[in-house]
Amino acid sequence: MLHDPAFATPGRFWKGNIHTHSTLSDGLRTPEHVCATYREAGYDFLALTDHFMEKYGWPLADTRGFRTPGFTTILGAELHAPATSLGEIWHILAVGLPLDFAPNAPGETGADLAARALAAGAFVAIPHPGWYALTTEDANSLPGAHAVEVYNHTSQVRTERGDGVYLADQLLAQGRRIDLIAVDDAHFACDDAFGGWLMVKAAANEPEALLAALKAGAYYATQGPTIEQIDWSDEHVEIRCSEATSIMVLGRGSKAAQSVAPGQRGARLPIAALRAAGDFARVVVADAAGRRAWSNPVHFR
């Protein structure tokens, strides 16, 4: 039996966004306003991840004072260092950083910075790869990253480059074990909030429990559809979900199986061909509006 932490472990799902900005860097709302925005929209948790750069004074937002009954925050930042293969400054999402996380050291590279964030206990992800044409070689220089953004709402709204699925699938096809996240990356200069989020399975809506669940892959990513349950066997996967027009299971290269029918609430799909072709399979649910939900991959060996 294949193990999917999001559906095989106890707890309940909590809704949260782990990539967002405020006036501490280049966002247009204060940290308090950003937290209130997500709390009032029904989110259970938020990570405010301002750009950790010298020009902004190395901000690491202390949002603990904005926690309320039913709403919590995880401390984090978007880290930066020179340079990707295209000469772009690195963007590295780090959620669960300590408040005393030190500014960049002279000569610190993106790989160095990611390693330091991991050592400090953070959940580290590769953000918006489509936005700045990140390559698989770039991604492989961050070997400890937990996840890649398969959807970044701000990048999609502003530039139509919000898709990171291509990078995730290339990494998975190489045998890398990496998970998939969807985020807003909201700056509030346009309608860039509430477009992508995580449903995290944890026993409690508390920072430590949520962070542990993120690291364990106990979540799914979504633009709106709900995945209620995924059950894996050696030959099939069974999915229950909100109303969908397409339910898919995807593997290495072109290998896939799908059920296409309006209004369906589940499907039973074969995975033997995916198992024969490679090391992983992942589920995607799409609704009538084209919005998607992505499970994390399971691995055959």
C-alpha positions as a Markdown table, in Angstrom:
| # | Residue | x | y | z |
|---|---|---|---|---|
| 1 | Met | 0.0 | 0.0 | 0.0 |
| 2 | Leu | 1.3 | 3.4 | -1.0 |
| 3 | His | 1.5 | 6.0 | 1.8 |
| 4 | Asp | 0.0 | 9.5 | 1.3 |
| 5 | Pro | 0.5 | 11.6 | 4.5 |
| 6 | Ala | -2.3 | 14.0 | 3.7 |
| 7 | Phe | -4.9 | 11.3 | 3.8 |
| 8 | Ala | -3.4 | 8.5 | 5.8 |
| 9 | Thr | -2.5 | 10.4 | 9.0 |
| 10 | Pro | -4.9 | 11.6 | 11.8 |
| 11 | Gly | -5.9 | 15.2 | 12.2 |
| 12 | Arg | -8.0 | 17.7 | 10.1 |
| 13 | Phe | -7.3 | 20.0 | 7.3 |
| 14 | Trp | -6.4 | 23.7 | 7.9 |
| 15 | Lys | -6.5 | 26.3 | 5.2 |
| 16 | Gly | -3.4 | 28.5 | 4.8 |
| 17 | Asn | -1.2 | 30.7 | 2.6 |
| 18 | Ile | 2.5 | 30.5 | 3.1 |
| 19 | His | 3.8 | 33.2 | 0.7 |
| 20 | Thr | 2.7 | 36.8 | 1.1 |
| 21 | His | 4.2 | 40.3 | 1.5 |
| 22 | Ser | 3.7 | 43.4 | 3.5 |
| 23 | Thr | 5.0 | 47.0 | 3.8 |
| 24 | Leu | 8.0 | 45.5 | 5.5 |
| 25 | Ser | 9.3 | 44.9 | 2.0 |
| 26 | Asp | 7.4 | 45.6 | -1.3 |
| 27 | Gly | 3.8 | 44.8 | -0.2 |
| 28 | Leu | 1.2 | 47.6 | 0.1 |
| 29 | Arg | -0.5 | 46.5 | 3.3 |
| 30 | Thr | 0.9 | 46.5 | 6.8 |
| 31 | Pro | 1.6 | 43.1 | 8.5 |
| 32 | Glu | -1.4 | 43.6 | 10.8 |
| 33 | His | -3.6 | 44.4 | 7.8 |
| 34 | Val | -2.4 | 41.4 | 5.8 |
| 35 | Cys | -3.1 | 39.1 | 8.7 |
| 36 | Ala | -6.5 | 40.6 | 9.2 |
| 37 | Thr | -7.2 | 40.2 | 5.5 |
| 38 | Tyr | -6.6 | 36.4 | 5.6 |
| 39 | Arg | -8.2 | 35.9 | 8.9 |
| 40 | Glu | -11.4 | 37.6 | 7.8 |
| 41 | Ala | -11.4 | 35.6 | 4.6 |
| 42 | Gly | -11.7 | 32.4 | 6.6 |
| 43 | Tyr | -8.1 | 31.2 | 6.5 |
| 44 | Asp | -6.8 | 29.3 | 9.5 |
| 45 | Phe | -3.2 | 30.3 | 9.2 |
| 46 | Leu | -0.7 | 32.6 | 7.3 |
| 47 | Ala | 3.0 | 32.9 | 6.8 |
| 48 | Leu | 4.0 | 36.5 | 6.1 |
| 49 | Thr | 7.2 | 36.1 | 4.0 |
| 50 | Asp | 8.7 | 39.5 | 3.3 |
| 51 | His | 11.8 | 39.9 | 1.1 |
| 52 | Phe | 14.8 | 39.3 | 3.4 |
| 53 | Met | 17.1 | 41.8 | 1.9 |
| 54 | Glu | 19.4 | 44.6 | 3.1 |
| 55 | Lys | 17.5 | 47.3 | 1.3 |
| 56 | Tyr | 14.4 | 46.5 | 3.4 |
| 57 | Gly | 16.4 | 46.1 | 6.6 |
| 58 | Trp | 16.4 | 42.3 | 6.7 |
| 59 | Pro | 12.8 | 42.0 | 7.8 |
| 60 | Leu | 11.5 | 38.9 | 9.4 |
| 61 | Ala | 7.9 | 39.8 | 10.4 |
| 62 | Asp | 7.0 | 39.0 | 14.0 |
| 63 | Thr | 3.3 | 38.2 | 13.5 |
| 64 | Arg | 2.8 | 36.5 | 16.8 |
| 65 | Gly | 0.8 | 39.4 | 18.1 |
| 66 | Phe | -1.8 | 39.0 | 15.3 |
| 67 | Arg | -2.7 | 35.5 | 16.3 |
| 68 | Thr | -6.3 | 35.0 | 17.5 |
| 69 | Pro | -8.4 | 32.1 | 18.6 |
| 70 | Gly | -8.9 | 30.2 | 15.3 |
| 71 | Phe | -6.2 | 32.0 | 13.4 |
| 72 | Thr | -2.4 | 31.5 | 13.7 |
| 73 | Thr | 0.8 | 32.5 | 11.9 |
| 74 | Ile | 4.1 | 30.9 | 11.1 |
| 75 | Leu | 7.2 | 33.1 | 10.9 |
| 76 | Gly | 9.1 | 33.1 | 7.6 |
| 77 | Ala | 10.7 | 35.1 | 4.8 |
| 78 | Glu | 11.6 | 35.1 | 1.2 |
| 79 | Leu | 15.4 | 34.8 | 1.1 |
| 80 | His | 17.7 | 36.1 | -1.7 |
| 81 | Ala | 21.2 | 35.6 | -2.9 |
| 82 | Pro | 23.1 | 35.7 | -6.2 |
| 83 | Ala | 22.5 | 34.1 | -8.7 |
| 84 | Thr | 20.6 | 31.6 | -10.8 |
| 85 | Ser | 21.9 | 30.3 | -14.1 |
| 86 | Leu | 20.2 | 33.2 | -15.9 |
| 87 | Gly | 21.9 | 35.7 | -13.6 |
| 88 | Glu | 18.7 | 36.4 | -11.6 |
| 89 | Ile | 18.8 | 36.9 | -7.9 |
| 90 | Trp | 17.6 | 33.7 | -6.1 |
| 91 | His | 14.2 | 33.6 | -4.4 |
| 92 | Ile | 13.9 | 30.9 | -1.7 |
| 93 | Leu | 10.8 | 30.6 | 0.4 |
| 94 | Ala | 11.6 | 29.7 | 4.1 |
| 95 | Val | 8.7 | 29.1 | 6.5 |
| 96 | Gly | 9.4 | 28.4 | 10.1 |
| 97 | Leu | 12.4 | 30.6 | 10.6 |
| 98 | Pro | 13.6 | 31.8 | 14.0 |
| 99 | Leu | 13.3 | 35.6 | 14.6 |
| 100 | Asp | 17.1 | 35.8 | 15.0 |
| 101 | Phe | 17.8 | 34.3 | 11.6 |
| 102 | Ala | 21.0 | 36.1 | 10.5 |
| 103 | Pro | 21.4 | 38.4 | 7.5 |
| 104 | Asn | 23.3 | 37.1 | 4.5 |
| 105 | Ala | 27.0 | 36.5 | 5.0 |
| 106 | Pro | 29.4 | 37.9 | 2.5 |
| 107 | Gly | 29.6 | 35.6 | -0.5 |
| 108 | Glu | 26.7 | 33.5 | 0.6 |
| 109 | Thr | 25.1 | 31.7 | -2.3 |
| 110 | Gly | 21.5 | 30.5 | -2.8 |
| 111 | Ala | 22.5 | 27.0 | -2.0 |
| 112 | Asp | 24.3 | 28.2 | 1.2 |
| 113 | Leu | 21.3 | 30.3 | 2.2 |
| 114 | Ala | 18.8 | 27.4 | 1.6 |
| 115 | Ala | 21.0 | 25.1 | 3.7 |
| 116 | Arg | 21.2 | 27.6 | 6.5 |
| 117 | Ala | 17.4 | 27.9 | 6.5 |
| 118 | Leu | 17.0 | 24.2 | 6.6 |
| 119 | Ala | 19.5 | 23.9 | 9.5 |
| 120 | Ala | 17.4 | 26.6 | 11.3 |
| 121 | Gly | 14.3 | 24.3 | 11.1 |
| 122 | Ala | 12.5 | 25.9 | 8.2 |
| 123 | Phe | 10.3 | 24.4 | 5.5 |
| 124 | Val | 12.1 | 25.4 | 2.3 |
| 125 | Ala | 10.4 | 25.8 | -1.1 |
| 126 | Ile | 11.3 | 26.8 | -4.6 |
| 127 | Pro | 9.0 | 29.7 | -5.5 |
| 128 | His | 7.5 | 30.9 | -8.8 |
| 129 | Pro | 10.0 | 28.9 | -11.1 |
| 130 | Gly | 8.0 | 29.9 | -14.2 |
| 131 | Trp | 8.1 | 33.6 | -13.4 |
| 132 | Tyr | 11.9 | 33.7 | -13.7 |
| 133 | Ala | 12.6 | 30.7 | -15.9 |
| 134 | Leu | 14.3 | 28.6 | -13.2 |
| 135 | Thr | 16.0 | 25.5 | -14.6 |
| 136 | Thr | 16.2 | 22.0 | -13.3 |
| 137 | Glu | 19.9 | 22.6 | -12.8 |
| 138 | Asp | 19.1 | 25.6 | -10.6 |
| 139 | Ala | 16.6 | 23.5 | -8.6 |
| 140 | Asn | 19.0 | 20.7 | -8.2 |
| 141 | Ser | 21.5 | 23.1 | -6.6 |
| 142 | Leu | 19.0 | 23.3 | -3.6 |
| 143 | Pro | 19.0 | 19.6 | -2.8 |
| 144 | Gly | 17.2 | 19.9 | 0.6 |
| 145 | Ala | 14.2 | 21.9 | -0.6 |
| 146 | His | 10.9 | 20.4 | 0.5 |
| 147 | Ala | 8.6 | 21.6 | -2.3 |
| 148 | Val | 8.2 | 23.6 | -5.5 |
| 149 | Glu | 5.4 | 26.1 | -6.2 |
| 150 | Val | 3.2 | 24.6 | -8.8 |
| 151 | Tyr | 1.0 | 27.7 | -8.7 |
| 152 | Asn | 1.9 | 31.2 | -7.8 |
| 153 | His | -1.2 | 33.5 | -8.1 |
| 154 | Thr | 0.6 | 36.8 | -8.3 |
| 155 | Ser | 2.9 | 35.6 | -11.1 |
| 156 | Gln | -0.2 | 34.3 | -13.0 |
| 157 | Val | -2.2 | 37.5 | -12.5 |
| 158 | Arg | 0.7 | 39.8 | -13.5 |
| 159 | Thr | 2.6 | 37.9 | -16.1 |
| 160 | Glu | 0.9 | 34.6 | -16.9 |
| 161 | Arg | 3.9 | 32.8 | -15.5 |
| 162 | Gly | 2.4 | 31.3 | -12.4 |
| 163 | Asp | 2.8 | 27.7 | -13.5 |
| 164 | Gly | 5.6 | 25.6 | -11.9 |
| 165 | Val | 4.2 | 22.1 | -12.8 |
| 166 | Tyr | 6.8 | 21.7 | -15.5 |
| 167 | Leu | 9.7 | 22.0 | -13.0 |
| 168 | Ala | 8.0 | 19.7 | -10.4 |
| 169 | Asp | 7.5 | 16.9 | -13.0 |
| 170 | Gln | 11.0 | 17.2 | -14.3 |
| 171 | Leu | 12.4 | 16.9 | -10.8 |
| 172 | Leu | 10.1 | 14.0 | -10.0 |
| 173 | Ala | 11.1 | 12.2 | -13.3 |
| 174 | Gln | 14.7 | 12.5 | -12.2 |
| 175 | Gly | 13.9 | 10.6 | -9.0 |
| 176 | Arg | 13.8 | 13.6 | -6.7 |
| 177 | Arg | 11.4 | 13.5 | -3.8 |
| 178 | Ile | 9.8 | 16.9 | -3.7 |
| 179 | Asp | 6.3 | 18.1 | -2.9 |
| 180 | Leu | 3.9 | 20.7 | -4.5 |
| 181 | Ile | 2.6 | 23.9 | -3.1 |
| 182 | Ala | 0.2 | 26.6 | -4.3 |
| 183 | Val | 0.4 | 30.1 | -2.9 |
| 184 | Asp | -0.8 | 33.7 | -3.4 |
| 185 | Asp | 2.5 | 35.6 | -3.1 |
| 186 | Ala | 0.1 | 38.6 | -2.6 |
| 187 | His | 1.5 | 42.1 | -2.7 |
| 188 | Phe | -1.9 | 43.8 | -2.9 |
| 189 | Ala | -1.0 | 46.1 | -5.8 |
| 190 | Cys | -3.6 | 44.2 | -7.8 |
| 191 | Asp | -6.2 | 41.5 | -7.2 |
| 192 | Asp | -3.6 | 38.9 | -6.2 |
| 193 | Ala | -5.0 | 37.4 | -3.0 |
| 194 | Phe | -7.0 | 34.2 | -2.5 |
| 195 | Gly | -5.9 | 32.4 | -5.7 |
| 196 | Gly | -3.8 | 29.5 | -4.3 |
| 197 | Trp | -3.5 | 27.9 | -0.9 |
| 198 | Leu | -2.7 | 24.8 | 1.0 |
| 199 | Met | -4.9 | 22.4 | 3.0 |
| 200 | Val | -2.6 | 21.1 | 5.7 |
| 201 | Lys | -3.5 | 18.0 | 7.8 |
| 202 | Ala | -2.5 | 18.5 | 11.4 |
| 203 | Ala | -3.9 | 17.6 | 14.8 |
| 204 | Ala | -4.0 | 21.3 | 15.8 |
| 205 | Asn | -4.0 | 24.7 | 14.2 |
| 206 | Glu | -0.7 | 25.6 | 15.9 |
| 207 | Pro | 2.6 | 26.7 | 14.3 |
| 208 | Glu | 4.6 | 23.8 | 15.4 |
| 209 | Ala | 2.0 | 21.2 | 14.3 |
| 210 | Leu | 1.5 | 22.9 | 10.9 |
| 211 | Leu | 5.2 | 23.2 | 10.3 |
| 212 | Ala | 5.7 | 19.5 | 11.1 |
| 213 | Ala | 2.9 | 18.6 | 8.7 |
| 214 | Leu | 4.4 | 20.7 | 5.9 |
| 215 | Lys | 7.7 | 19.0 | 6.3 |
| 216 | Ala | 6.0 | 15.6 | 6.3 |
| 217 | Gly | 4.0 | 16.4 | 3.1 |
| 218 | Ala | 0.7 | 16.1 | 4.9 |
| 219 | Tyr | -1.2 | 18.6 | 2.7 |
| 220 | Tyr | -2.6 | 19.2 | -0.7 |
| 221 | Ala | -2.5 | 22.4 | -2.8 |
| 222 | Thr | -5.5 | 24.0 | -4.5 |
| 223 | Gln | -7.0 | 26.9 | -6.4 |
| 224 | Gly | -10.5 | 26.0 | -5.1 |
| 225 | Pro | -11.4 | 22.3 | -5.6 |
| 226 | Thr | -11.5 | 20.1 | -2.5 |
| 227 | Ile | -9.8 | 16.7 | -2.3 |
| 228 | Glu | -11.7 | 14.7 | 0.3 |
| 229 | Gln | -9.8 | 11.4 | 0.2 |
| 230 | Ile | -7.2 | 9.6 | -1.8 |
| 231 | Asp | -6.7 | 5.8 | -1.3 |
| 232 | Trp | -3.8 | 4.1 | -3.1 |
| 233 | Ser | -3.5 | 0.4 | -3.8 |
| 234 | Asp | -1.0 | -1.5 | -5.9 |
| 235 | Glu | -3.1 | -1.2 | -9.0 |
| 236 | His | -5.5 | 1.7 | -8.6 |
| 237 | Val | -6.1 | 5.0 | -6.9 |
| 238 | Glu | -9.5 | 6.0 | -5.7 |
| 239 | Ile | -10.3 | 9.8 | -5.3 |
| 240 | Arg | -13.2 | 11.5 | -3.7 |
| 241 | Cys | -13.5 | 15.3 | -4.3 |
| 242 | Ser | -15.7 | 18.3 | -4.8 |
| 243 | Glu | -17.5 | 18.5 | -8.2 |
| 244 | Ala | -15.0 | 18.1 | -10.9 |
| 245 | Thr | -14.9 | 17.9 | -14.7 |
| 246 | Ser | -11.6 | 16.0 | -14.8 |
| 247 | Ile | -9.8 | 13.8 | -12.3 |
| 248 | Met | -6.3 | 12.7 | -13.2 |
| 249 | Val | -3.4 | 10.6 | -12.0 |
| 250 | Leu | -0.1 | 11.6 | -13.6 |
| 251 | Gly | 3.3 | 9.9 | -13.7 |
| 252 | Arg | 6.6 | 10.1 | -15.4 |
| 253 | Gly | 6.6 | 11.7 | -18.9 |
| 254 | Ser | 3.2 | 11.4 | -20.6 |
| 255 | Lys | 1.9 | 8.6 | -18.5 |
| 256 | Ala | -1.5 | 9.4 | -17.1 |
| 257 | Ala | -5.1 | 8.1 | -16.5 |
| 258 | Gln | -8.1 | 10.3 | -16.3 |
| 259 | Ser | -11.8 | 10.5 | -15.8 |
| 260 | Val | -13.5 | 13.3 | -17.7 |
| 261 | Ala | -17.2 | 13.9 | -16.9 |
| 262 | Pro | -19.1 | 17.0 | -15.7 |
| 263 | Gly | -20.2 | 17.0 | -12.0 |
| 264 | Gln | -18.3 | 13.9 | -11.0 |
| 265 | Arg | -17.4 | 13.6 | -7.3 |
| 266 | Gly | -14.8 | 10.8 | -7.6 |
| 267 | Ala | -13.0 | 8.3 | -9.7 |
| 268 | Arg | -11.1 | 5.0 | -9.6 |
| 269 | Leu | -8.1 | 5.1 | -11.9 |
| 270 | Pro | -5.5 | 2.5 | -12.9 |
| 271 | Ile | -1.8 | 3.1 | -12.0 |
| 272 | Ala | -0.1 | 0.0 | -13.3 |
| 273 | Ala | 1.3 | 1.9 | -16.4 |
| 274 | Leu | 2.5 | 4.7 | -14.2 |
| 275 | Arg | 4.2 | 2.3 | -11.8 |
| 276 | Ala | 5.9 | 0.6 | -14.8 |
| 277 | Ala | 7.1 | 3.9 | -16.3 |
| 278 | Gly | 8.7 | 5.6 | -13.2 |
| 279 | Asp | 8.9 | 6.3 | -9.5 |
| 280 | Phe | 5.9 | 8.5 | -8.8 |
| 281 | Ala | 2.2 | 9.3 | -9.2 |
| 282 | Arg | 0.2 | 12.4 | -8.3 |
| 283 | Val | -3.4 | 13.4 | -8.5 |
| 284 | Val | -4.9 | 16.5 | -10.1 |
| 285 | Val | -8.6 | 17.5 | -9.8 |
| 286 | Ala | -10.0 | 20.2 | -12.1 |
| 287 | Asp | -13.4 | 21.9 | -11.8 |
| 288 | Ala | -15.6 | 23.5 | -14.4 |
| 289 | Ala | -13.9 | 26.9 | -14.0 |
| 290 | Gly | -10.5 | 25.3 | -14.7 |
| 291 | Arg | -9.3 | 25.6 | -11.2 |
| 292 | Arg | -7.1 | 22.8 | -9.9 |
| 293 | Ala | -6.1 | 20.9 | -6.8 |
| 294 | Trp | -2.8 | 19.0 | -6.7 |
| 295 | Ser | -1.9 | 16.2 | -4.4 |
| 296 | Asn | 1.6 | 15.5 | -3.3 |
| 297 | Pro | 3.3 | 12.7 | -5.2 |
| 298 | Val | 3.5 | 9.2 | -3.8 |
| 299 | His | 6.5 | 7.1 | -4.6 |
| 300 | Phe | 6.6 | 3.5 | -5.7 |
| 301 | Arg | 10.1 | 2.8 | -4.4 |
